[in-house]
Amino acid sequence: MKNISISYPGFAAITFLIEIMIALFIHDNFIRPYMGDVLVVILIYCFLKSFFDVPVLPAALLVLGFSFFVEFLQYVNIVEKLRLGNSKFARIVIGTSFSWMDMLAYWGGFMLVLIVEKHLLKKALFAASGIR
């Protein structure tokens, strides 16, 4: 019997490449601003799980909290307060504008992580038990 193996580093790398492609080539009003935020939660989650054996829910909640914190930093205009306004890297990584829709997108990424993990975990348990 073969258990299902989740390659978090692989998923993180693929998600990172998708994020780069979105940033470079998509300039719309939905995929770039919202799907990018959904995917960033998945990216950070996979990156975290690549290095730490943390249970799914605590890891996903940690990433969601981190995402909300970064959005809060945007709300308080941290990039300008730290005088990083001329740094394109800081403006991209931290962001410069708070949005409730971003918070909703992060929540969507969080929920997607939980749904996929639950589905994959259920498949792995069925595979290990021989149930089809």
C-alpha positions as CSV (number, residue, x, y, z in Angstrom):
1,M,0.0,0.0,0.0
2,K,1.3,3.4,-0.9
3,N,0.4,6.4,1.2
4,I,-0.2,9.8,-0.4
5,S,2.8,12.0,0.0
6,I,2.4,15.7,0.1
7,S,5.4,17.6,-1.2
8,Y,5.1,21.0,0.5
9,P,8.3,22.3,-1.0
10,G,7.1,21.4,-4.4
11,F,3.7,23.0,-3.9
12,A,5.5,26.1,-2.4
13,A,7.7,26.3,-5.5
14,I,4.8,25.9,-8.0
15,T,2.7,28.5,-6.1
16,F,5.7,30.9,-6.0
17,L,6.1,30.5,-9.8
18,I,2.3,31.1,-10.3
19,E,2.6,34.3,-8.1
20,I,5.5,35.5,-10.2
21,M,3.6,34.9,-13.5
22,I,0.5,36.7,-12.1
23,A,2.7,39.7,-11.0
24,L,4.5,39.9,-14.4
25,F,1.7,39.1,-16.9
26,I,-1.7,39.6,-15.4
27,H,-3.0,43.1,-15.0
28,D,-6.7,42.7,-14.3
29,N,-9.1,43.6,-11.5
30,F,-9.7,40.1,-10.1
31,I,-6.9,37.6,-10.5
32,R,-3.9,39.8,-9.7
33,P,-5.4,41.5,-6.6
34,Y,-7.5,38.7,-5.2
35,M,-6.3,35.4,-6.4
36,G,-2.7,36.5,-5.7
37,D,-3.8,37.0,-2.1
38,V,-5.5,33.6,-1.9
39,L,-2.3,32.0,-3.3
40,V,0.0,33.9,-1.0
41,V,-1.6,32.2,2.0
42,I,-1.2,28.8,0.3
43,L,2.4,29.7,-0.5
44,I,3.3,30.7,3.0
45,Y,1.5,27.6,4.4
46,C,3.4,25.2,2.1
47,F,6.7,27.0,3.0
48,L,6.0,26.7,6.7
49,K,5.0,23.0,6.3
50,S,8.2,22.4,4.3
51,F,10.3,23.0,7.4
52,F,8.1,22.4,10.4
53,D,5.9,19.4,11.3
54,V,3.0,21.5,12.5
55,P,-0.5,20.2,12.5
56,V,-2.7,21.5,9.7
57,L,-5.1,23.8,11.7
58,P,-2.4,25.5,13.8
59,A,-0.2,26.1,10.8
60,A,-3.1,27.4,8.7
61,L,-4.2,29.7,11.6
62,L,-0.6,31.0,12.0
63,V,-0.4,31.9,8.3
64,L,-3.8,33.5,8.4
65,G,-2.8,35.6,11.4
66,F,0.4,36.6,9.7
67,S,-1.5,37.6,6.6
68,F,-3.9,39.7,8.7
69,F,-0.9,41.3,10.5
70,V,0.7,42.3,7.2
71,E,-2.6,43.8,6.1
72,F,-2.7,45.7,9.4
73,L,0.8,47.0,8.7
74,Q,-0.6,48.3,5.4
75,Y,-3.4,50.0,7.3
76,V,-0.9,51.9,9.5
77,N,1.2,52.7,6.4
78,I,4.3,51.0,7.7
79,V,6.2,51.2,4.5
80,E,6.2,55.0,4.6
81,K,6.7,55.1,8.4
82,L,9.9,53.0,8.0
83,R,10.9,55.3,5.1
84,L,10.9,52.4,2.6
85,G,8.6,54.2,0.2
86,N,11.3,54.2,-2.5
87,S,12.0,50.5,-2.1
88,K,10.1,48.6,-4.7
89,F,10.8,45.3,-2.9
90,A,9.3,46.6,0.4
91,R,6.3,48.0,-1.4
92,I,5.7,44.6,-3.1
93,V,6.4,42.4,-0.1
94,I,4.6,44.4,2.6
95,G,2.2,46.2,0.4
96,T,1.0,49.8,0.6
97,S,-2.8,49.8,0.7
98,F,-5.2,48.2,3.2
99,S,-8.3,46.4,1.8
100,W,-11.0,44.5,3.5
101,M,-11.3,42.5,0.3
102,D,-7.7,41.3,0.8
103,M,-8.7,40.1,4.2
104,L,-11.5,38.1,2.6
105,A,-9.0,36.7,0.0
106,Y,-6.7,35.6,2.8
107,W,-9.7,33.9,4.5
108,G,-10.4,32.2,1.2
109,G,-6.8,30.9,1.0
110,F,-7.1,29.7,4.6
111,M,-10.3,27.8,3.8
112,L,-8.8,26.3,0.6
113,V,-5.8,25.0,2.6
114,L,-8.2,23.4,5.2
115,I,-10.4,21.8,2.5
116,V,-7.5,20.4,0.4
117,E,-5.7,19.1,3.5
118,K,-8.8,17.4,4.8
119,H,-9.4,15.8,1.4
120,L,-5.8,14.6,1.1
121,L,-5.8,13.4,4.7
122,K,-9.0,11.5,4.2
123,K,-7.5,9.8,1.0
124,A,-4.3,9.0,2.9
125,L,-6.3,7.4,5.7
126,F,-8.4,5.4,3.3
127,A,-5.3,4.2,1.4
128,A,-3.6,3.2,4.6
129,S,-6.7,1.2,5.8
130,G,-7.4,-0.4,2.5
131,I,-10.9,1.2,2.3
132,R,-11.9,2.5,-1.2
